[in-house]
């Protein structure tokens, strides 16, 4: 397994978990209220589950994985912007920054 494939698997697993949590956990209901984005919680979860699936498909069909990774990178950029807007700490912003950069890198690698 090369570095790109490892990044894909780690990202896909992370986004499957986060997407499922968006749809199924009370904690995420509270978090999205804190973000003042309650009406986007389900959409966020569904998009993350779909994109995580797209990342895994990208192991076989690279252009599709690239689109999924780019979409996740964009979603994480928006998430980072929200966290900055609500004045989260640097530590709270770090996961969104990390996944934004990781997914951006994966998107480029799969081109």
Secondary structure, DSSP 8 states (H G I E B T S, - for coil): --HHHHHHHHHHHHHHHHHHHHHH-HHHHHHHHHTT-GGGHHHHHHHHHHHHHHHHHTTTSHHHHHHHHHHHHHHHHHHHHHHHHTT--HHHHHHHHHHHHHHHHHHHHT-
